[in-house]
Amino acid sequence: MFTGIVESTGEVYSVQDEGTNKQLWITSPLSAGFKADQSVAHNGICLTVEKVQENRHRVTAVIETIEKTTIGHWKKGDLVNLEQCVTPNNRLDGHIVQGHVDTTAVCIEKLELNGSRQYTFRFPDKFAPLIIEKGSVCVNGISLTAFDVTAEHFSVAIIPYTYEHTNMKQIEPGATVNIEFDMIGKYVVRGMELRNQQ
């Protein structure tokens, strides 16, 4: 489990196809402290650290992850938001994030607001029941508050600190990001669906 509070960014060092999988090496200030079998969120995707070499770590993405996230398009030099999993004595500063990306969304607008930034994203409308006004949403692993929510759009505001310490500074209109909707909302929607089937 994660909180959506990014600890550091990493840089994609290499990407290699391994059958239907993709093997990636990531360079970051955190990598040297990682251990094999550790779960780390990469742009909101929970991936298992397989190997550590000095300031780099290796992960593998399977076809399910490649098809549902942006990882299939990552290339050398791309910045990736990193967060280690929560420990029992951690504060839950963001919201409950599983690292299970639901879908991708496209940035359709980026506004400069005299210090802060506002982004608007378009997502598949089948996910509309999972996002609410002033509710939590995870964008590229960042816990954010959604507003101006419609059936297929939502906006988020980015403070200067988040802009400088995550890969949001690379997100421009046309860019695709990973989206994980609030887990509690998923259970509510699922429960209602099952109740309606009875």
C-alpha positions, 0 to 999 in steps of 0.5 A: 500500500502507498499514500501517493506522496512521492519521495523522489524521481528516478530516471529510466536508464534502459528498457529491454523487451523480454518476450511479452514483458519489459525489463527496466533499469531505473536510476534514482537517489533511493535505489541504493537503499532498495532490496530485492522483493521490495514493492515500489510505486513507479508513476503509481504502478506497484512494481517489484524490485528484482535487483539493485546495482549501486544507484540503479534498480531493475523491475519487470512489467508484464503484459497486463501492466503494459496494456493498462498503463503508460509503462510500455511507452517509457524510454531512456531519460524519462522521469518516473515518480517513486514511492516506497510502500507504507510501514505501520508507523507512517503517517497517511499524508495522502490517501490509500493507494494500491499501486494498481492503475485503473486506466490512463488519461490524457492531459488536455489543458495546462494553465499557469496560475501565477505560481501554481499550475492547473491540469485537466485530464480526459479519461474513459467515461466508463470510470465516471462513477469512480471519481467525485468532486473534491475526491482523491485521485492518484495521477502518476503516483501523486495523491491529488484532489479532483475538481471540475469533475464531469463524466470524462474530465477532471482537473487538479491543482499542483503547488510549486513544491509538487511541480518541482519534485515530481515529473508533473513538470514534464506533463504538457497537453497531449501527454498520457498519465496513469490514473488510480481512482479511490479504492473506497469508491470502487468498493461502493460501486461494486457493492451497488452493482451486485445489489442491483443484480439481486 
